[in-house]
Amino acid sequence: MFWAILFLTVILSTFPNHSLLELKVAAAKYDETNRQQQPSEAFQIELVLERIYLDGEISQETVVETVYSMDEFWAKYDQWQIMDMGKAKFVMRKYEDDISPLLKTNGYFGITNDGTLSIFNGKPHEYNIIQSFFQIDIKKLESKKQSEILQGIPIKTKDKYEEVLETFKVYSTYE
């Protein structure tokens, strides 16, 4: 276990800005040269997994992984970037091509008093703003769109998120 942690420390400090693929290649070479020298030992790594969503929301999950094989470990986390590393703790990040679970369950598009298109946690009258985008000229909206945005438009999917932004972008007061 000591050798595996030492190896990870050396590799990740030597290659801080390299890709996960390069790190996996180095790990595979290490595994291959040391396979006959030592029996394989399982060891644990604490992982902090950060997910960054399209809407800017960041979620963190902490898990403890028991590593039996570095190849399996790298394969499992091949879509993640290593952001920080300690002796037995990694912080890894992944960019999600989706909106956050918060928006899916309780996100609404609406406008603030000054006409800024925003996302609210709950209906817009509650004024719990999550994210703001741009000001729109509400007077240029047709009455149906005006009514929808004033009441709040629920955001349940990535497609709805993108559709609403595109729809209201043309009413932006900025050039």
Steps between C-alpha positions, in 0.01 A plus 500: 500500500782736584653452155173564320438826688863605451468425130181707467661788687809498277304463177247770576757746632720436197217543251266764654379637167495181299195315386348207679598282204868586549467424871333167421784407262757579769298302755478201265878504449547511877257214553671290234852544636399441860252217453751220563677686780206544737172329564209724407352674801170680510504852639244771552481846352261772610355669193327835490302496176399845372240528227460831321171544315405724206316737731813555708387289796777293662426187698747307710488139608757331722557127455758254621625268227677175568755463222597147400643589162618835370376405153149451632519822700611707198238334280225583747600868519621557144249785448625689807783752535729487803494845661686435824666210672619420848642182649178303476253763380421618148278784386364420155280712274260424220304740281145377450320573175173547687327732744534439872257288702402819688369660181320185395310482827442864592643734235288767330584765244357838589591867501608731779350845568757658268413259216798263530434148378595278794468150637327470835493225758123474501245736344636844405291689753707333771812689381745225574730566202742227396639657182442815295551543126401822322236769508206463268256758370181350639287745301615336176376157610171369371245470778526119526880509546468793738252307712714183497819677610321697772346181642821303463602238246600168660832354388483122489749419221814629333299554181248723681786696661661567160165569331400770751840670480486505119138621497564795729845591367338684209323728751824594672552874558875456433645511150 
